[in-house]
């Protein structure tokens, strides 16, 4: 009935029992030390899940989620090729990179945690939302998540002297001629598209639905 930490139970009870059982089966000492040593090493350091979580958090300091996952995957592969147990893997730091050439595409850098509004929403409320959340571009979508407009600070500025935001709705100000992109477009091409059209953001569309947005702030190449 005594409660024990799993780590202590393994180290103080189960591993010694396993070692004795293997010795009774005449398993060589080197093999016993090798395989039980892997478990003991994990108890002193980390298991695969802990390594992944710690490394991923560090990588996200300077990288987008998709790029961080690519770096993690490459290091997992390299360590497996070296036949190293997880307990001997170094936790990845924020500045760790990979030797593998990673093709950077839009979905690696786009922001998927996006705000969107309806065309009939109050312009004043949407302006306040943009101020509170430090948003420069607000996608406008319909009930099916299809983008039908885009509202930017430049659009709002044009109406500041000509209209009352308390009586206007988003539909009165938004742009409807929108340039969009696909999530698999190479990032370098997305940059050129933004430069060519002198725009600050690209809504990302998949199957006619808005799935993300790419802005100048996301373009750290």
C-alpha positions as CSV (number, residue, x, y, z in Angstrom):
1,X,0.0,0.0,0.0
2,X,3.0,2.3,0.0
3,X,3.0,5.0,-2.6
4,X,6.2,5.3,-4.7
5,X,7.4,7.5,-7.5
6,X,7.7,5.5,-10.7
7,X,11.3,6.7,-11.1
8,X,12.2,5.5,-7.6
9,X,10.3,2.2,-8.0
10,X,12.2,1.5,-11.2
11,X,15.6,2.5,-9.8
12,X,15.3,0.9,-6.4
13,X,13.1,-2.2,-7.0
14,X,12.3,-3.2,-10.6
15,X,15.7,-2.7,-12.3
16,X,17.6,-4.7,-9.6
17,X,15.0,-7.5,-9.9
18,X,15.4,-7.5,-13.7
19,X,19.2,-7.6,-13.3
20,X,19.0,-10.5,-11.0
21,X,16.6,-12.4,-13.3
22,X,18.9,-11.9,-16.3
23,X,21.9,-13.1,-14.3
24,X,20.0,-16.2,-13.3
25,X,19.3,-16.8,-17.0
26,X,23.1,-16.6,-17.7
27,X,22.8,-13.5,-19.8
28,X,26.3,-11.9,-20.3
29,X,27.1,-9.0,-18.0
30,X,27.9,-6.7,-20.9
31,X,24.4,-7.2,-22.4
32,X,22.7,-6.7,-19.1
33,X,24.6,-3.5,-18.5
34,X,23.9,-2.3,-22.0
35,X,20.2,-2.7,-22.0
36,X,19.4,-1.9,-18.4
37,X,21.9,1.0,-18.7
38,X,19.6,2.5,-21.3
39,X,16.8,2.5,-18.8
40,X,18.9,3.9,-16.0
41,X,20.3,6.6,-18.3
42,X,16.7,7.7,-19.1
43,X,15.9,7.9,-15.4
44,X,18.8,10.2,-14.9
45,X,18.1,12.4,-18.0
46,X,15.0,12.3,-20.2
47,X,12.8,10.0,-22.2
48,X,11.7,10.6,-25.8
49,X,8.7,12.7,-24.9
50,X,10.6,14.9,-22.5
51,X,13.4,15.5,-25.1
52,X,10.8,16.4,-27.8
53,X,8.9,18.9,-25.6
54,X,12.0,20.6,-24.2
55,X,13.7,20.8,-27.6
56,X,10.6,22.0,-29.4
57,X,10.0,24.8,-26.9
58,X,13.6,26.0,-27.3
59,X,13.3,25.9,-31.1
60,X,10.2,27.9,-31.1
61,X,12.0,30.9,-29.6
62,X,13.4,31.8,-33.0
63,X,11.5,29.6,-35.4
64,X,8.0,29.1,-36.7
65,X,6.3,25.8,-35.6
66,X,6.8,24.0,-38.9
67,X,10.5,24.9,-39.1
68,X,11.0,23.9,-35.5
69,X,9.4,20.5,-36.3
70,X,11.7,20.0,-39.3
71,X,14.8,20.6,-37.2
72,X,13.5,18.2,-34.5
73,X,12.8,15.5,-37.1
74,X,16.3,15.9,-38.7
75,X,18.0,15.5,-35.3
76,X,15.8,12.5,-34.4
77,X,16.9,10.9,-37.7
78,X,20.6,11.7,-37.1
79,X,20.6,10.3,-33.6
80,X,18.9,7.2,-34.7
81,X,21.5,6.7,-37.4
82,X,24.2,6.9,-34.8
83,X,22.3,4.3,-32.7
84,X,22.2,6.6,-29.7
85,X,19.7,6.0,-26.9
86,X,17.4,9.0,-26.2
87,X,19.0,9.5,-22.8
88,X,22.2,10.5,-24.6
89,X,20.6,13.0,-27.0
90,X,21.4,16.7,-26.3
91,X,18.5,18.9,-25.7
92,X,18.3,21.2,-28.7
93,X,18.9,24.9,-28.0
94,X,17.2,27.8,-29.7
95,X,20.1,28.3,-32.1
96,X,20.3,24.7,-33.2
97,X,19.9,24.3,-37.0
98,X,20.0,21.3,-39.3
99,X,22.4,20.3,-42.0
100,X,19.5,19.1,-44.2
101,X,18.4,21.6,-46.8
102,X,14.9,22.7,-45.9
103,X,12.7,24.1,-48.6
104,X,10.8,27.0,-47.0
105,X,7.3,27.4,-48.2
106,X,4.4,29.6,-47.1
107,X,2.9,27.2,-44.6
108,X,6.2,27.2,-42.7
109,X,6.0,30.9,-41.9
110,X,2.3,31.8,-42.1
111,X,0.3,32.7,-39.0
112,X,-2.6,30.3,-38.4
113,X,-3.8,31.9,-35.2
114,X,-5.7,34.6,-37.0
115,X,-8.6,36.9,-36.3
116,X,-11.3,37.4,-38.9
117,X,-14.5,39.4,-39.1
118,X,-17.8,39.6,-41.0
119,X,-18.5,42.2,-43.6
120,X,-21.5,43.5,-41.6
121,X,-19.5,44.0,-38.4
122,X,-19.2,47.5,-37.0
123,X,-16.1,49.2,-38.3
124,X,-15.5,50.9,-34.9
125,X,-15.5,47.6,-33.1
126,X,-13.2,46.0,-35.7
127,X,-10.8,49.0,-35.4
128,X,-10.6,48.5,-31.7
129,X,-10.0,44.8,-32.2
130,X,-7.1,45.7,-34.4
131,X,-5.6,48.1,-31.9
132,X,-6.0,45.8,-28.9
133,X,-4.4,42.9,-30.8
134,X,-1.8,44.9,-32.7
135,X,-3.2,43.7,-36.1
136,X,-2.4,45.5,-39.3
137,X,-4.5,43.4,-41.6
138,X,-8.0,41.9,-40.9
139,X,-9.4,39.2,-43.2
140,X,-13.1,39.4,-43.9
141,X,-14.8,36.0,-44.4
142,X,-18.3,34.7,-45.0
143,X,-20.1,31.9,-43.2
144,X,-18.1,29.3,-45.2
145,X,-14.8,30.8,-44.2
146,X,-14.3,32.0,-47.7
147,X,-12.4,35.3,-47.8
148,X,-14.4,38.1,-49.3
149,X,-12.4,41.1,-48.3
150,X,-9.4,42.5,-46.5
151,X,-9.2,45.5,-44.1
152,X,-5.9,47.3,-43.5
153,X,-4.9,50.4,-41.6
154,X,-4.3,52.1,-45.0
155,X,-7.9,51.5,-45.9
156,X,-9.1,52.8,-42.5
157,X,-6.9,55.9,-42.8
158,X,-8.6,56.9,-46.1
159,X,-12.0,57.0,-44.3
160,X,-10.9,58.7,-41.1
161,X,-11.7,62.2,-42.5
162,X,-14.6,61.1,-44.7
163,X,-16.8,58.9,-42.6
164,X,-17.9,58.1,-39.1
165,X,-16.7,54.7,-38.0
166,X,-19.6,54.4,-35.6
167,X,-22.1,54.2,-38.4
168,X,-19.9,52.4,-41.0
169,X,-19.6,48.6,-41.3
170,X,-16.6,46.7,-42.5
171,X,-18.2,46.2,-45.9
172,X,-18.0,50.0,-46.5
173,X,-14.2,50.1,-46.2
174,X,-12.7,46.7,-47.0
175,X,-10.9,45.9,-50.2
176,X,-12.5,43.1,-52.3
177,X,-9.8,42.8,-55.0
178,X,-7.5,40.5,-52.9
179,X,-4.3,38.8,-53.9
180,X,-4.0,35.4,-52.1
181,X,-1.6,32.5,-52.1
182,X,-1.3,28.8,-51.6
183,X,0.3,27.2,-48.5
184,X,2.8,25.3,-50.7
185,X,4.2,28.3,-52.6
186,X,7.9,28.7,-52.0
187,X,8.5,31.5,-49.5
188,X,10.8,33.3,-51.9
189,X,8.0,33.5,-54.5
190,X,5.6,34.8,-51.9
191,X,8.1,37.6,-51.1
192,X,8.3,38.5,-54.7
193,X,4.5,38.5,-55.0
194,X,4.2,40.9,-52.2
195,X,6.9,43.2,-53.5
196,X,5.5,43.1,-57.1
197,X,2.0,44.1,-55.9
198,X,3.2,46.4,-53.1
199,X,1.2,44.7,-50.4
200,X,1.9,43.9,-46.8
201,X,0.1,40.6,-46.5
202,X,-1.1,37.5,-48.3
203,X,-4.1,35.5,-47.1
204,X,-3.5,31.8,-47.5
205,X,-6.2,29.8,-49.1
206,X,-6.9,26.1,-49.2
207,X,-10.0,24.7,-50.9
208,X,-11.5,28.2,-51.1
209,X,-11.2,28.6,-47.3
210,X,-8.9,30.9,-45.3
211,X,-6.3,28.9,-43.4
212,X,-3.7,31.5,-42.5
213,X,-2.1,34.8,-43.3
214,X,1.4,35.7,-44.3
215,X,2.7,39.2,-43.5
216,X,6.0,41.1,-43.7
217,X,6.5,40.4,-40.0
218,X,6.5,36.6,-40.8
219,X,9.2,36.9,-43.5
220,X,12.4,36.4,-41.5
221,X,14.4,34.7,-44.2
